[in-house]
């Protein structure tokens, strides 16, 4: 069983904490430093559940390669089974990071999670979709499509994308070079 790291996204240094923990997990799941690939899961039409597609869209705008799941082409319950052969093939040559929204209780709401091991997408809705990823990231909402969701979505997007971009040092865009391993000024890149 894999341990989940919970990070309170409201802490002033949440982005740095998240980034350090992401690098730590990537070091363990990707010791040979294979290129990163991203499976950004969710529905583009539901606030909160669109966390994955929003992350995917931001990553592609920063020219990161191997990004699957954007607002224009989401990886959701309908499309994910069709993408699974491709994603499983990609896992042979890349370290696949899965990103999705999660439903939690009031105390868990507002947290980001990092977990070594596969993500089971759709489990909160009792959908059986194939697991994927060497590690996975979730943003935890109490409910989808409510006021808290709309407040948390931009916070999660900034913190997750900044950490993923910083961790993808082999594919940094010119604007990100020199940023180093710290994401304390992540707001300047998003």
C-alpha positions as CSV (number, residue, x, y, z in Angstrom):
1,X,0.0,0.0,0.0
2,X,1.3,3.4,-0.9
3,X,1.4,6.3,1.5
4,X,-0.3,9.5,0.4
5,X,1.3,12.9,1.2
6,X,-1.3,15.5,2.0
7,X,-0.5,19.2,1.5
8,X,-2.7,22.0,2.7
9,X,-3.0,24.3,-0.4
10,X,-3.8,27.4,1.8
11,X,-0.3,27.4,3.5
12,X,1.9,30.3,2.3
13,X,4.6,27.8,1.2
14,X,2.3,25.1,-0.1
15,X,3.8,25.3,-3.6
16,X,7.3,24.7,-2.4
17,X,6.2,21.9,-0.1
18,X,4.3,20.3,-2.9
19,X,7.2,20.8,-5.3
20,X,9.8,19.2,-2.9
21,X,7.5,16.2,-2.3
22,X,6.9,15.8,-6.0
23,X,10.6,15.8,-6.7
24,X,11.1,13.3,-3.9
25,X,8.5,10.9,-5.3
26,X,9.7,11.3,-8.8
27,X,13.2,10.4,-7.6
28,X,11.8,7.1,-6.3
29,X,9.4,6.2,-9.1
30,X,11.7,7.4,-11.9
31,X,15.3,6.7,-10.9
32,X,16.5,6.4,-14.5
33,X,15.1,9.9,-15.2
34,X,12.9,8.9,-18.1
35,X,10.9,11.7,-19.7
36,X,7.7,12.6,-17.9
37,X,4.2,12.1,-19.4
38,X,1.0,13.4,-18.0
39,X,-2.5,11.9,-18.0
40,X,-4.8,14.8,-16.9
41,X,-8.1,13.2,-16.2
42,X,-11.6,14.8,-15.9
43,X,-14.5,16.3,-17.6
44,X,-14.1,19.6,-19.2
45,X,-17.7,20.5,-18.4
46,X,-17.8,20.2,-14.6
47,X,-16.1,22.7,-12.3
48,X,-13.7,20.8,-10.1
49,X,-13.7,17.7,-12.2
50,X,-12.1,19.8,-14.9
51,X,-8.9,20.1,-12.8
52,X,-7.1,17.5,-14.9
53,X,-8.0,19.0,-18.2
54,X,-7.1,22.6,-17.0
55,X,-3.7,21.3,-15.8
56,X,-3.2,19.6,-19.2
57,X,-4.1,22.7,-21.1
58,X,-1.6,24.8,-19.0
59,X,1.2,22.2,-19.5
60,X,0.7,22.2,-23.3
61,X,0.7,26.0,-23.4
62,X,4.1,25.8,-21.7
63,X,5.2,23.4,-24.5
64,X,5.6,20.3,-22.2
65,X,5.5,17.2,-24.4
66,X,3.5,14.0,-23.6
67,X,0.4,15.7,-22.2
68,X,-2.8,13.7,-22.5
69,X,-6.1,15.3,-21.4
70,X,-6.8,19.0,-22.1
71,X,-9.9,21.1,-22.1
72,X,-10.2,20.6,-25.9
73,X,-9.6,16.8,-25.7
74,X,-10.3,15.6,-22.1
75,X,-9.5,12.2,-20.7
76,X,-12.8,11.3,-19.1
77,X,-15.0,8.2,-18.5
78,X,-16.0,8.1,-22.1
79,X,-12.6,8.7,-23.8
80,X,-10.2,7.1,-21.3
81,X,-10.8,3.5,-22.3
82,X,-9.9,4.4,-25.9
83,X,-6.7,6.1,-24.7
84,X,-5.6,3.2,-22.4
85,X,-3.6,1.3,-25.1
86,X,-1.6,4.5,-25.9
87,X,-1.1,5.4,-22.2
88,X,0.1,1.9,-21.4
89,X,2.5,2.0,-24.3
90,X,3.8,5.4,-23.1
91,X,4.4,4.0,-19.6
92,X,7.1,1.8,-21.1
93,X,9.2,4.7,-22.2
94,X,8.0,7.6,-19.9
95,X,7.2,8.1,-16.2
96,X,3.4,8.7,-16.3
97,X,2.0,11.2,-13.8
98,X,-1.8,11.1,-13.4
99,X,-3.7,14.2,-12.3
100,X,-7.3,14.1,-11.3
101,X,-9.8,15.8,-8.9
102,X,-10.9,13.9,-5.8
103,X,-14.0,14.1,-3.6
104,X,-13.3,14.3,0.1
105,X,-14.9,15.3,3.4
106,X,-14.9,18.9,4.7
107,X,-11.6,18.4,6.6
108,X,-9.8,17.1,3.4
109,X,-11.2,19.9,1.2
110,X,-8.5,22.2,-0.1
111,X,-5.7,19.6,0.1
112,X,-3.4,18.4,-2.7
113,X,-2.3,14.8,-2.5
114,X,0.7,13.0,-4.0
115,X,0.7,9.3,-4.0
116,X,3.3,6.8,-5.4
117,X,1.5,4.3,-7.5
118,X,-1.5,4.1,-9.8
119,X,-4.6,6.3,-9.8
120,X,-8.0,4.6,-10.1
121,X,-9.9,7.3,-12.0
122,X,-13.6,7.6,-11.4
123,X,-13.5,5.7,-8.1
124,X,-15.4,8.5,-6.3
125,X,-18.3,8.0,-8.7
126,X,-18.0,4.2,-8.5
127,X,-16.8,3.9,-12.1
128,X,-14.4,1.1,-12.9
129,X,-11.8,2.6,-15.1
130,X,-8.3,1.1,-15.6
131,X,-5.6,2.3,-13.1
132,X,-2.7,4.3,-14.5
133,X,0.4,6.2,-13.6
134,X,3.6,5.7,-11.7
135,X,2.4,8.4,-9.3
136,X,-0.7,10.5,-9.0
137,X,-1.7,13.9,-7.9
138,X,-5.2,14.9,-6.8
139,X,-6.8,18.2,-5.7
140,X,-9.5,17.4,-3.1
141,X,-12.9,19.1,-3.2
142,X,-15.8,18.5,-0.9
143,X,-18.3,18.9,-3.7
144,X,-17.9,19.5,-7.4
145,X,-19.5,22.6,-8.9
146,X,-19.9,24.8,-5.8
147,X,-18.5,28.0,-4.5
148,X,-15.5,26.3,-2.7
149,X,-14.7,24.5,-5.9
150,X,-14.5,27.7,-7.8
151,X,-12.2,29.2,-5.1
152,X,-9.9,26.1,-5.0
153,X,-9.6,25.4,-8.7
154,X,-7.2,28.3,-9.5
155,X,-5.1,27.6,-6.4
156,X,-4.8,24.0,-7.3
157,X,-3.9,24.8,-10.9
158,X,-1.2,27.2,-10.0
159,X,0.4,24.9,-7.4
160,X,0.3,21.7,-9.4
161,X,1.4,23.2,-12.8
162,X,4.2,25.2,-11.2
163,X,5.6,22.0,-9.6
164,X,5.1,19.9,-12.7
165,X,6.8,22.4,-14.9
166,X,9.7,22.8,-12.5
167,X,10.0,19.0,-12.2
168,X,10.1,18.7,-16.0
169,X,13.5,20.4,-16.2
170,X,14.4,18.6,-19.5
171,X,11.5,20.4,-21.2
172,X,11.6,23.8,-19.7
173,X,10.5,26.7,-21.9
174,X,12.9,29.6,-22.2
175,X,10.8,31.7,-19.8
176,X,11.3,29.0,-17.1
177,X,15.1,28.5,-17.4
178,X,17.0,29.7,-14.4
179,X,14.0,29.3,-12.1
180,X,15.8,26.5,-10.4
181,X,14.3,23.9,-8.2
182,X,12.2,26.3,-6.1
183,X,8.7,27.2,-7.2
184,X,8.3,30.1,-4.7
185,X,7.7,32.5,-7.6
186,X,5.4,30.2,-9.5
187,X,2.8,33.0,-10.1
188,X,5.2,34.6,-12.5
189,X,5.1,31.7,-15.0
190,X,1.4,31.0,-15.0
